[in-house]
Amino acid sequence: MPLKHAILGVLNYKEMTGYDLDRAFKSPIAFFWHAQTSQIYKELNALTKKNWVTSEMIYQSDKPNKKVFSITEEGQIELQRWLGDANIEDLMKYKNPLLIKVFFTSNVDVDKTIRLLTQYINECNKTLEEMNEGINMMPKMEEYIQRNNEAVYWGMTMTYGFMYYQNEIKWATWCIDKLKEKI
């Protein structure tokens, strides 16, 4: 998923500053799409050049000035085009750095692989805890963007995330058990 479409999707909810966008990528959608602050600003510049996003400088006397971004009509058309694209081939491409490591770990001590998988389990559990906090924030987020029924779609992605990380924990635990049989 290109970052540009994720930004258009977020801005389709509500106009935001770059800081607001950065926070959005660190909270509700962080578990399935990551973006660095510098990537967001770089993409905002590119989207502005394509006329998919526009910005307005808000001058403030008591705080620093801020630049507020909003999606244009052309940006909404592009977002709708992308959302309606049924090309499943790109969606089926999968890269996983953990799996490539596990694939080659016969070259290292079994204990190192067990430690790696244990750390992975711990991070998955941590992510599940953070996602629980995110679920509790969904009504506030709907209120913030002033739209109803978004929680249904957000819930679909959150459920995917829960199932994904639960399965990852189950898989990594299974791998550890297999490795312990070798010791």
Sequence and secondary structure as in RCSB ss.txt:
>XXXX:A:sequence
MPLKHAILGVLNYKEMTGYDLDRAFKSPIAFFWHAQTSQIYKELNALTKKNWVTSEMIYQSDKPNKKVFSITEEG
QIELQRWLGDANIEDLMKYKNPLLIKVFFTSNVDVDKTIRLLTQYINECNKTLEEMNEGINMMPKMEEYIQRNNE
AVYWGMTMTYGFMYYQNEIKWATWCIDKLKEKI
>XXXX:A:secstr
  HHHHHHHHHHH  EEHHHHHHHHHTTTTTT    HHHHHHHHHHHHHTTSEEEEEE  SSS  EEEEEE HHH
HHHHHHHHH   HHHHT    HHHHHHHHGGGS HHHHHHHHHHHHHHHHHHHHHHHHHHHHHHHHHHHHT SSH
HHHHHHHHHHHHHHHHHHHHHHHHHHHHHHHH 
